């Protein structure tokens, strides 16, 4: 007897949850697949939509401000300007 594949197990798991109304499966168009932004090259407009969906923003900082922001996020002690 052949072992069930992971696909078979996942399919039955999802099917049971849908039957018990614990899971609602909905169609997501390929244009709205968020994972594509991590796995595919995107056109400029698609990249913009991807960034907005992730709530990413562009920070416009001067060189010193950018270095201070990076240091603050990294946990590295900051040096004061002289």
C-alpha positions, 0 to 999 in steps of 0.5 A: 500500500502506498503512503498518502502524499502531503497533498492528500493529507492537506486536501483532506484536512482542508476539506474536513474544516470546510465541511465543519464550517471552521474554514472559509476557502475563497478565490484570490486572483493572481493579481492579488497574490501577496506571495508573488512579491517575494518570489517573482520579478514585479513591474514597477506598478505591481511593486508599488501595490505590493509595498502598499499591501505590506504597509511599507513606506519610503523614508526620506532621510539625510545621510546622518538621519539614515545612519542613526535610524539604522543604528537605532534598529540594530541595537548598536550604541549610537555615537553623538555628533561632535 
